[in-house]
Amino acid sequence: MNPRALAALALVFNAFTWGLSWWPFRHLQTAGLHPLWLTAITFALATAGLLLARPAALGEVLRQPALWLLLLASGTTNACFNWGVTIGDVVRVVLLFYLMPLWAVLFAWPLLGERIGPRAALQVALALAGAAVVLWPATGSRTLALGLPDLLGLAGGMSFALNNVMLRREAHRSEPARALAMFAGGLLVSALLAAAQTASGAIAAPPPLTWGWLAGSAALALWFVASNLALQYGAARLPAHTTAVIMLTEVLFASGSALALGAGVLDARTVAGGLLILGAAALAAWQPD
């Protein structure tokens, strides 16, 4: 197979993974395992596996404070996204998550020295308009309707934008160190949030250990590791704008699966706002020849 085609397929697999990840999280929640605890357990298994395979990566992460910010950004992304799509309308949460071009523009200025030019300003305007349309209540109220899933989608997209900016900024670090920072972030941030929520009585502690949910967590960990490897393989072999365009297929996978399985609603307002948000993302991905 053509190397570029294989790289593109690897990115589609990554988008497919995150587009359908809501289903196993909801399935295991019915077994009593909150998505924050499941995220922590899944990334604990992934982190342990990476440490066994590349133990030297730990020293590099500990020595580089910049990777700690990547750890925090990645962890917040996974905790917010997984929690949001488990408890909310999947289509709406994923669309709000894809406001990340707006946040990427704002983060790239101080961290990468990229000024906000006319095209960046246009993508910010499109993203903000799309968010307003999606969040505007159907009841006629003049106050934007923001529930917990919406806030999680917004926070997840913001932290994912920071994650991507930091990956570009720290591209000279070794791949195992970057991957370890991202996996460890998924473990630490989710575990801290889950522990705090459990202590306050807001969520339940993990149920007694059973082979059912342990096997499900292990399978999910392997799936996420394979997805991460696919992302690194594809992104290293294709231009950044091509990668960004392909990753937009996550919205199609998430929306299609959610609508088919009754986990999302697609009305005219969501379609209109979604087109504006995806237009901003496509504009951010497009690069003139």
Salt bridges, closest charged atoms under 4 A:
GLU114 OE2 - ARG168 NH2 2.44
ASP150 OD1 - ARG92 NE 2.71
GLU170 OE2 - ARG169 NH1 2.99
GLU170 OE1 - HIS172 NE2 3.88
GLU170 OE1 - ARG173 NE 2.82
